[in-house]
Amino acid sequence: MLTFYRPLDCPTCTALEETLKELVIAHRLVVVTPERPVEGLGVGIMPPALQDSGQTVTGHEAIAAHLQELETFVAAWRKFEGDTCYIDDKGEVC
């Protein structure tokens, strides 16, 4: 499961959070405030940060790029998980 660590007052983080919701995949959101220190991240890692399968991605651009890759993977996964048959651009049945 993904875990997204974000500061409370971060407009770019809100956009990243919306992208996670649109992907409709399991994730956990941890809002970090001065009263609630960062737990679960490595030493010196500050939010925004995304943990995915043991990998930690930090920074807005890197997280956005990771989510884009994940979106491509999820779309392909969902395409072939059902009982539907698809024909690709070359007319080949997938």
DSSP file (Angstrom, degrees, kcal/mol; ACC not computed):
  #  RESIDUE AA STRUCTURE BP1 BP2  ACC     N-H-->O    O-->H-N    N-H-->O    O-->H-N    TCO  KAPPA ALPHA  PHI   PSI    X-CA   Y-CA   Z-CA
    1    1 A M              0   0    0      0, 0.0    52,-0.4     0, 0.0     2,-0.2   0.000 360.0 360.0 360.0 144.3    0.0    0.0    0.0
    2    2 A L  E     -a   27   0A   0     24,-1.4    26,-2.3    50,-0.1     2,-0.4  -0.543 360.0-159.9 -79.3 146.2    1.1    3.5   -0.7
    3    3 A T  E     -aB  28  51A   0     48,-2.0    48,-2.9    24,-0.2     2,-0.6  -0.990   3.1-162.4-128.2 124.4    1.6    6.0    2.1
    4    4 A F  E     -aB  29  50A   0     24,-3.0    26,-2.9    -2,-0.4     2,-0.5  -0.928   1.7-163.6-110.3 118.1    1.6    9.7    1.2
    5    5 A Y  E     +aB  30  49A   0     44,-3.2    44,-2.1    -2,-0.6    26,-0.2  -0.883  20.7 165.1-100.4 125.6    3.1   12.1    3.8
    6    6 A R  E     -a   31   0A   0     24,-2.4    26,-3.2    -2,-0.5     2,-0.1  -0.994  37.8-113.9-142.4 148.0    2.2   15.7    3.3
    7    7 A P  E     -a   32   0A   0      0, 0.0     3,-0.3     0, 0.0    26,-0.2  -0.436  32.7-120.1 -71.5 156.3    2.3   19.0    5.2
    8    8 A L  S    S+     0   0    0     24,-1.2     2,-1.1     1,-0.2    25,-0.1   0.929 105.4  48.3 -64.4 -47.6   -1.1   20.4    6.1
    9    9 A D  S    S+     0   0    0      4,-0.0    -1,-0.2     1,-0.0    24,-0.0  -0.684  79.1 117.4-100.4  81.9   -0.7   23.7    4.2
   10   10 A C     >  -     0   0    0     -2,-1.1     4,-1.6    -3,-0.3     3,-0.3  -0.767  39.8-171.0-150.1  95.9    0.6   22.6    0.8
   11   11 A P  H  > S+     0   0    0      0, 0.0     4,-1.5     0, 0.0     5,-0.1   0.865  91.6  52.0 -59.2 -38.2   -1.4   23.3   -2.3
   12   12 A T  H  > S+     0   0    0      1,-0.2     4,-1.9     2,-0.2     5,-0.1   0.868 106.7  54.4 -66.2 -35.2    0.8   21.2   -4.6
   13   13 A C  H  > S+     0   0    0     -3,-0.3     4,-2.6     1,-0.2    -1,-0.2   0.850 102.6  57.4 -66.3 -33.5    0.4   18.3   -2.1
   14   14 A T  H  X S+     0   0    0     -4,-1.6     4,-2.1     2,-0.2    -1,-0.2   0.902 106.3  49.2 -63.1 -40.6   -3.4   18.7   -2.4
   15   15 A A  H  X S+     0   0    0     -4,-1.5     4,-1.9     2,-0.2    -2,-0.2   0.897 111.3  49.0 -65.0 -40.8   -3.1   18.1   -6.2
   16   16 A L  H  X S+     0   0    0     -4,-1.9     4,-2.0     2,-0.2    -2,-0.2   0.893 109.9  52.1 -64.8 -39.5   -0.9   15.0   -5.6
   17   17 A E  H  X S+     0   0    0     -4,-2.6     4,-2.1     1,-0.2    -2,-0.2   0.898 107.8  51.7 -63.2 -40.8   -3.5   13.7   -3.1
   18   18 A E  H  X S+     0   0    0     -4,-2.1     4,-2.4     1,-0.2    -1,-0.2   0.889 106.8  53.6 -63.1 -39.5   -6.2   14.2   -5.7
   19   19 A T  H  X S+     0   0    0     -4,-1.9     4,-1.5     1,-0.2    -1,-0.2   0.910 107.4  51.2 -61.3 -42.1   -4.2   12.2   -8.2
   20   20 A L  H  X>S+     0   0    0     -4,-2.0     5,-0.7     1,-0.2     4,-0.7   0.913 110.3  49.0 -60.6 -42.9   -3.9    9.4   -5.7
   21   21 A K  H ><5S+     0   0    0     -4,-2.1     3,-0.9     1,-0.2    -2,-0.2   0.898 108.7  53.3 -64.0 -40.2   -7.7    9.4   -5.2
   22   22 A E  H 3<5S+     0   0    0     -4,-2.4    -1,-0.2     1,-0.2    -2,-0.2   0.790 101.0  60.3 -66.7 -28.1   -8.3    9.4   -9.0
   23   23 A L  H 3<5S-     0   0    0     -4,-1.5    -1,-0.2    -3,-0.2    -2,-0.2   0.732  96.8-145.1 -70.2 -21.1   -6.1    6.3   -9.3
   24   24 A V  T <<5 +     0   0    0     -3,-0.9     2,-0.3    -4,-0.7    -3,-0.1   0.938  49.4 135.3  53.6  53.2   -8.5    4.5   -7.0
   25   25 A I      < -     0   0    0     -5,-0.7    -1,-0.2   -23,-0.0     2,-0.1  -0.919  65.5 -86.1-125.1 155.8   -5.8    2.4   -5.4
   26   26 A A        +     0   0    0     -2,-0.3   -24,-1.4    -3,-0.1     2,-0.3  -0.380  62.0 150.6 -63.2 129.1   -5.2    1.7   -1.7
   27   27 A H  E     -a    2   0A   0    -26,-0.2     2,-0.4    -2,-0.1   -24,-0.2  -0.985  36.9-136.3-154.3 161.8   -3.3    4.4    0.0
   28   28 A R  E     -a    3   0A   0    -26,-2.3   -24,-3.0    -2,-0.3     2,-0.5  -0.972  15.1-147.8-122.6 137.4   -2.9    6.0    3.4
   29   29 A L  E     -a    4   0A   0     -2,-0.4     2,-0.5   -26,-0.2   -24,-0.2  -0.905  10.3-171.6-107.5 129.7   -2.6    9.7    3.9
   30   30 A V  E     -a    5   0A   0    -26,-2.9   -24,-2.4    -2,-0.5     2,-0.6  -0.962   9.7-156.2-121.9 112.9   -0.5   11.1    6.8
   31   31 A V  E     -a    6   0A   0     -2,-0.5     2,-0.5   -26,-0.2   -26,-0.1  -0.785  11.8-151.1 -90.3 124.2   -0.8   14.8    7.4
   32   32 A V  E     +a    7   0A   0    -26,-3.2   -24,-1.2    -2,-0.6     6,-0.1  -0.836  21.8 167.4-101.6 127.5    2.2   16.2    9.1
   33   33 A T  B >   -D   36   0B   0      3,-1.1     3,-0.7    -2,-0.5   -27,-0.0  -0.833  52.3-100.7-127.4 167.4    1.9   19.2   11.4
   34   34 A P  T 3  S+     0   0    0      0, 0.0    -1,-0.0     0, 0.0    -2,-0.0   0.840 127.2  50.0 -57.8 -30.2    4.3   20.7   13.9
   35   35 A E  T 3  S+     0   0    0      1,-0.2    -3,-0.0     2,-0.0     0, 0.0   0.715 111.8  50.9 -79.8 -20.6    2.2   19.0   16.6
   36   36 A R  B <  S-D   33   0B   0     -3,-0.7    -3,-1.1     3,-0.0    -1,-0.2  -0.878  83.9-152.9-120.0  97.6    2.4   15.7   14.8
   37   37 A P        -     0   0    0      0, 0.0     2,-0.5     0, 0.0    -4,-0.1  -0.141  33.0 -83.6 -67.5 165.3    6.0   14.8   13.9
   38   38 A V        -     0   0    0     -6,-0.1     2,-0.4     7,-0.1     7,-0.0  -0.564  50.0-178.2 -72.6 120.5    6.9   12.6   10.9
   39   39 A E        +     0   0    0     -2,-0.5     3,-0.1     1,-0.1    -3,-0.0  -0.980  63.0  25.8-120.6 135.1    6.7    8.9   11.9
   40   40 A G  S    S+     0   0    0     -2,-0.4     2,-0.3     1,-0.4    -1,-0.1   0.227  93.6 105.4 102.4 -14.6    7.5    6.2    9.4
   41   41 A L  S    S-     0   0    0      1,-0.1    -1,-0.4     4,-0.1     3,-0.1  -0.671  76.1-100.4 -95.8 155.2    9.9    8.1    7.3
   42   42 A G    >   -     0   0    0     -2,-0.3     3,-1.8     1,-0.2    -1,-0.1  -0.174  54.9 -72.0 -66.6 165.5   13.7    7.7    7.4
   43   43 A V  T 3  S+     0   0    0      1,-0.3    -1,-0.2     3,-0.0     3,-0.1  -0.374 119.7  10.9 -60.7 130.4   15.9   10.1    9.2
   44   44 A G  T 3  S+     0   0    0      1,-0.3     2,-0.6    -3,-0.1    -1,-0.3   0.389  92.0 128.2  83.1  -3.4   16.2   13.4    7.5
   45   45 A I    <   -     0   0    0     -3,-1.8    -1,-0.3    -7,-0.0    -4,-0.1  -0.767  39.4-167.9 -89.1 124.2   13.4   12.8    5.0
   46   46 A M        -     0   0    0     -2,-0.6    13,-0.3     2,-0.1   -41,-0.1  -0.848  25.1 -67.9-112.2 147.4   10.8   15.6    5.0
   47   47 A P  S    S+     0   0    0      0, 0.0   -41,-0.2     0, 0.0     2,-0.1  -0.350  97.2  72.0 -69.3 154.9    7.4   15.6    3.4
   48   48 A P  S    S+     0   0    0      0, 0.0    11,-1.7     0, 0.0     2,-0.3   0.360  77.0 144.5 -75.8 142.2    6.0   15.6    0.9
   49   49 A A  E     -BC   5  58A   0    -44,-2.1   -44,-3.2     9,-0.2     2,-0.5  -0.994  35.7-154.4-148.4 147.4    7.1   12.0    0.5
   50   50 A L  E     -BC   4  57A   0      7,-2.9     7,-3.1    -2,-0.3     2,-0.5  -0.989   6.3-157.3-126.4 124.6    5.5    8.9   -1.0
   51   51 A Q  E     +BC   3  56A   0    -48,-2.9   -48,-2.0    -2,-0.5     2,-0.4  -0.893  17.6 171.1-101.7 129.5    6.3    5.4    0.2
   52   52 A D  E >   - C   0  55A   0      3,-2.9     3,-1.9    -2,-0.5   -50,-0.1  -0.918  68.2 -28.2-142.5 109.9    5.6    2.6   -2.3
   53   53 A S  T 3  S-     0   0    0    -52,-0.4     3,-0.1    -2,-0.4   -51,-0.1   0.892 126.7 -44.0  52.2  48.1    6.8   -1.0   -1.8
   54   54 A G  T 3  S+     0   0    0      1,-0.3     2,-0.4     0, 0.0    -1,-0.3   0.347 116.9 112.4  84.0  -8.1    9.8    0.0    0.3
   55   55 A Q  E <   -C   52   0A   0     -3,-1.9    -3,-2.9     2,-0.0     2,-0.5  -0.817  54.0-152.7 -98.4 137.2   10.8    2.9   -2.0
   56   56 A T  E     -C   51   0A   0     -2,-0.4     2,-0.4    -5,-0.2    -5,-0.2  -0.954   8.3-168.4-113.4 124.6   10.5    6.5   -0.8
   57   57 A V  E     -C   50   0A   0     -7,-3.1    -7,-2.9    -2,-0.5     2,-0.3  -0.931   9.2-169.8-110.7 131.5   10.0    9.2   -3.3
   58   58 A T  E     +C   49   0A   0     -2,-0.4     4,-0.3    -9,-0.2    -9,-0.2  -0.883  40.3  42.7-124.0 154.9   10.4   12.8   -2.2
   59   59 A G  S  > S-     0   0    0    -11,-1.7     4,-2.4    -2,-0.3     5,-0.2   0.294  81.2 -94.8  89.4 143.4    9.7   16.2   -3.7
   60   60 A H  H  > S+     0   0    0      1,-0.2     4,-2.5     2,-0.2     5,-0.2   0.909 120.6  46.1 -57.3 -49.1    6.7   17.3   -5.7
   61   61 A E  H  > S+     0   0    0      1,-0.2     4,-2.3     2,-0.2    -1,-0.2   0.914 114.1  47.5 -65.0 -43.5    8.1   16.6   -9.2
   62   62 A A  H  > S+     0   0    0     -4,-0.3     4,-2.2     2,-0.2    -1,-0.2   0.890 113.2  48.5 -66.4 -39.2    9.4   13.2   -8.4
   63   63 A I  H  X S+     0   0    0     -4,-2.4     4,-2.6     2,-0.2    -2,-0.2   0.923 111.1  50.6 -66.1 -43.6    6.2   12.2   -6.7
   64   64 A A  H  X S+     0   0    0     -4,-2.5     4,-1.8    -5,-0.2    -2,-0.2   0.905 111.7  48.2 -60.2 -41.8    4.1   13.4   -9.7
   65   65 A A  H  X S+     0   0    0     -4,-2.3     4,-2.1     2,-0.2    -1,-0.2   0.900 111.2  50.3 -65.9 -40.8    6.4   11.4  -12.1
   66   66 A H  H  X S+     0   0    0     -4,-2.2     4,-2.4     1,-0.2    -2,-0.2   0.907 110.1  50.0 -63.8 -41.8    6.1    8.3   -9.9
   67   67 A L  H  X S+     0   0    0     -4,-2.6     4,-2.4     2,-0.2    -1,-0.2   0.851 107.8  54.4 -66.3 -33.4    2.3    8.6   -9.9
   68   68 A Q  H  X S+     0   0    0     -4,-1.8     4,-1.9     2,-0.2    -2,-0.2   0.928 110.0  46.4 -64.9 -44.4    2.3    9.0  -13.7
   69   69 A E  H  X S+     0   0    0     -4,-2.1     4,-2.2     1,-0.2    -2,-0.2   0.903 113.0  50.3 -62.0 -41.3    4.2    5.7  -14.0
   70   70 A L  H  X S+     0   0    0     -4,-2.4     4,-2.9     1,-0.2    -2,-0.2   0.879 106.7  54.6 -65.2 -38.4    1.9    4.1  -11.5
   71   71 A E  H  X S+     0   0    0     -4,-2.4     4,-2.4     2,-0.2    -1,-0.2   0.908 108.5  48.7 -61.8 -42.4   -1.1    5.4  -13.5
   72   72 A T  H  X S+     0   0    0     -4,-1.9     4,-1.9     2,-0.2    -2,-0.2   0.921 113.5  47.0 -62.4 -45.1    0.2    3.7  -16.7
   73   73 A F  H  X S+     0   0    0     -4,-2.2     4,-2.5     2,-0.2    -2,-0.2   0.924 112.8  48.4 -62.8 -46.1    0.8    0.5  -14.8
   74   74 A V  H  X S+     0   0    0     -4,-2.9     4,-2.8     1,-0.2     5,-0.2   0.892 109.4  53.0 -64.2 -40.6   -2.6    0.5  -13.2
   75   75 A A  H  X S+     0   0    0     -4,-2.4     4,-1.7    -5,-0.2    -1,-0.2   0.919 112.2  44.9 -61.7 -43.4   -4.3    1.2  -16.5
   76   76 A A  H  X S+     0   0    0     -4,-1.9     4,-1.4     2,-0.2    -2,-0.2   0.906 113.1  51.3 -66.7 -41.3   -2.6   -1.8  -18.1
   77   77 A W  H  X S+     0   0    0     -4,-2.5     4,-0.8     1,-0.2     3,-0.4   0.938 112.4  45.2 -60.6 -48.0   -3.3   -4.0  -15.1
   78   78 A R  H  X S+     0   0    0     -4,-2.8     4,-0.6     1,-0.2     3,-0.3   0.816 106.4  61.5 -68.1 -29.8   -7.0   -3.1  -15.2
   79   79 A K  H  < S+     0   0    0     -4,-1.7    -1,-0.2    -5,-0.2     3,-0.2   0.879 114.7  31.9 -62.6 -38.2   -7.2   -3.6  -18.9
   80   80 A F  H  < S+     0   0    0     -4,-1.4    -1,-0.2    -3,-0.4    -2,-0.2   0.415 101.1  77.8-104.3   0.9   -6.2   -7.2  -18.7
   81   81 A E  H  < S+     0   0    0     -4,-0.8    -1,-0.2    -3,-0.3    -2,-0.1   0.709  87.2  66.3 -84.3 -18.2   -7.7   -8.3  -15.4
   82   82 A G  S  < S-     0   0    0     -4,-0.6    -3,-0.0    -3,-0.2     0, 0.0  -0.149  95.3-100.7 -92.3-171.4  -11.3   -8.6  -16.6
   83   83 A D  S    S+     0   0    0      2,-0.1     2,-0.3    -2,-0.0    -3,-0.1   0.189  83.4 115.0 -93.6  14.6  -13.1  -10.9  -19.1
   84   84 A T        -     0   0    0     -5,-0.2     2,-0.4     1,-0.0    -2,-0.1  -0.644  57.7-142.2 -90.6 142.9  -13.0   -8.3  -21.8
   85   85 A C        -     0   0    0     -2,-0.3     2,-0.3     8,-0.0    -2,-0.1  -0.863  17.0-160.7-103.0 138.3  -11.0   -8.8  -25.0
   86   86 A Y        -     0   0    0     -2,-0.4     8,-2.9    -6,-0.0     2,-0.5  -0.874  11.8-146.9-118.2 150.3   -9.2   -5.8  -26.6
   87   87 A I  B     -E   93   0C   0     -2,-0.3     6,-0.2     6,-0.2    -2,-0.0  -0.979  22.7-144.0-115.0 124.8   -7.9   -5.2  -30.0
   88   88 A D    >   -     0   0    0      4,-2.5     3,-2.1    -2,-0.5     6,-0.0  -0.090  36.6 -83.2 -80.1-176.0   -4.8   -3.1  -30.2
   89   89 A D  T 3  S+     0   0    0      1,-0.3    -1,-0.1     2,-0.1    -2,-0.0   0.721 129.0  54.7 -61.0 -23.0   -3.8   -0.5  -32.8
   90   90 A K  T 3  S-     0   0    0      2,-0.1    -1,-0.3     0, 0.0     3,-0.1   0.409 119.3-108.1 -91.7   1.3   -2.4   -3.2  -35.1
   91   91 A G  S <  S+     0   0    0     -3,-2.1     2,-0.4     1,-0.3    -2,-0.1   0.634  73.3 141.1  82.2  14.2   -5.7   -5.2  -35.0
   92   92 A E        -     0   0    0      1,-0.0    -4,-2.5     2,-0.0     2,-0.4  -0.731  54.9-120.2 -94.1 139.4   -4.2   -7.9  -32.8
   93   93 A V  B      E   87   0C   0     -2,-0.4    -6,-0.2    -6,-0.2    -1,-0.0  -0.607 360.0 360.0 -76.8 131.4   -6.3   -9.4  -30.1
   94   94 A C              0   0    0     -8,-2.9    -1,-0.1    -2,-0.4    -7,-0.1   0.410 360.0 360.0 -96.5 360.0   -4.7   -8.9  -26.7
